[in-house]
Amino acid sequence: MFHNRPWWWPSCSESAPESPCVGSRDDGIVVVRGRGRKREPAGREWKDDVLGSASDRFARTLAEESGKLRIVIAEETGKLRAEIAAETGKLRVLIAEETGKLRILIAELSGRFDARLAEQRAELLKWSFIFWIGQVAAMAALLAFMLRGLPR
């Protein structure tokens, strides 16, 4: 599976827990152990191969998972939009009902106000005439009193 392993790299055995081999339970993580001070060109090529395949695997896994996530987001967004549309429809019906009730109430109150205003206007006219008649009577009495004292 691995090519050009350095001399210090352990043998590939899937039974050992610290094995550098990638088995059937591959999680995409590559652990590189046994770094020594001595570097060989073959080890560098192997490292580049492993890192290249790991980055390819990571990119592929990332693309798959982001695709799945986009699908889930699109589905949930669609569900939310449908729910918002349904609730908006209900809200519009409720607003229309309440607006109708308010218009009826305003019309009733406006009618009552007009009736009371007309009644108050009539009362005001009545008291104005009574005041004017009282003023005319007072002026007539004052004139009569003043004219009585004059010689004829």
C-alpha positions in Angstrom: 0.0 0.0 0.0 2.7 2.5 0.9 5.6 2.8 -1.5 9.2 3.9 -0.7 8.9 3.8 3.1 12.0 4.9 4.9 14.1 2.4 6.8 12.9 3.7 10.2 9.1 3.4 9.3 7.4 0.5 11.1 6.0 -2.4 9.1 2.4 -2.2 7.9 0.2 -4.3 10.1 -3.5 -3.6 10.6 -3.7 -5.5 13.9 -1.3 -3.1 15.7 -3.1 0.0 17.1 -0.2 2.3 16.2 0.0 1.0 12.7 0.5 3.6 9.9 -1.7 1.6 7.6 -5.2 2.8 6.7 -7.7 0.0 7.4 -11.4 -0.5 6.7 -12.2 1.9 9.5 -10.7 4.8 7.8 -11.5 8.2 9.3 -9.4 10.1 6.9 -6.8 11.1 9.5 -3.2 10.2 8.7 -0.8 9.9 11.6 2.9 10.2 10.8 5.1 8.7 13.6 8.7 8.0 14.0 10.1 11.2 12.6 13.8 10.9 12.9 16.6 13.3 12.3 17.7 11.4 9.3 15.7 12.2 6.1 15.8 10.2 3.0 14.5 11.3 -0.4 12.4 8.2 -0.6 10.7 9.1 2.8 10.0 12.6 1.5 8.3 11.2 -1.6 6.3 8.8 0.5 5.3 11.7 2.8 4.3 13.8 -0.2 2.2 10.9 -1.5 0.5 10.4 1.8 -0.2 14.1 2.3 -1.4 14.3 -1.3 -3.8 11.4 -0.9 -4.9 12.7 2.5 -5.6 16.2 1.2 -7.5 14.7 -1.8 -9.5 12.5 0.6 -10.2 15.5 2.8 -11.3 17.7 -0.1 -13.6 14.9 -1.4 -15.0 14.3 2.1 -15.4 18.1 2.6 -17.2 18.4 -0.8 -19.5 15.5 0.1 -20.4 16.8 3.5 -20.8 20.4 2.3 -23.1 19.1 -0.4 -25.2 17.2 2.2 -25.3 20.3 4.4 -26.5 22.4 1.5 -29.2 19.9 0.7 -30.3 20.0 4.4 -30.2 23.8 4.5 -32.2 24.0 1.3 -34.9 21.6 2.6 -35.1 23.4 6.0 -35.3 26.8 4.2 -38.1 25.5 2.0 -40.0 24.2 5.1 -39.5 27.5 6.9 -40.6 29.5 3.8 -43.8 27.4 3.6 -44.5 27.8 7.3 -43.9 31.5 7.1 -46.3 31.8 4.1 -49.0 29.8 5.9 -48.6 32.0 9.0 -48.6 35.1 6.9 -51.9 34.1 5.3 -53.4 33.4 8.8 -52.1 36.7 10.0 -53.6 38.6 7.0 -57.0 37.0 7.6 -56.8 37.9 11.3 -55.9 41.5 10.5 -58.7 41.8 8.0 -61.2 40.5 10.6 -60.0 42.9 13.3 -59.9 45.8 10.8 -63.6 45.0 9.9 -64.5 45.0 13.6 -62.7 48.3 14.2 -64.5 49.9 11.2 -67.9 48.9 12.6 -67.0 50.2 16.1 -65.7 53.5 14.6 -68.9 53.9 12.6 -71.1 53.2 15.7 -69.0 55.7 17.8 -69.2 58.3 15.1 -73.0 58.0 14.9 -73.2 58.3 18.7 -70.9 61.3 18.6 -72.9 63.0 15.9 -76.1 62.5 17.9 -74.6 63.9 21.1 -73.1 66.8 19.2 -76.5 67.7 17.7 -78.1 67.4 21.1 -75.5 69.7 22.7 -75.9 72.2 19.9 -79.7 72.3 20.5 -79.0 72.8 24.2 -76.6 75.6 23.5 -79.0 77.4 21.3 -81.8 77.0 23.9 -79.6 78.5 26.6 -78.4 81.3 24.3 -82.0 82.3 23.6 -82.7 82.3 27.3 -79.7 84.5 28.0 -80.6 86.9 25.2 -84.2 87.2 26.5 -82.9 87.8 30.0 -80.6 90.5 28.7 -83.4 92.2 26.7 -85.6 92.1 29.8 -82.8 93.6 32.0 -82.2 96.3 29.5 -85.9 97.1 29.2 -86.2 97.3 33.0 -83.1 99.6 33.2 -84.5 101.8 30.5 -87.9 101.9 32.2 -86.3 102.9 35.5 -84.3 105.6 33.9 -87.1 107.0 31.9 -89.4 107.2 34.9 -87.3 109.7 36.6 -87.4 112.1 33.6 -90.0 114.9 33.6 -92.7 114.7 31.0 
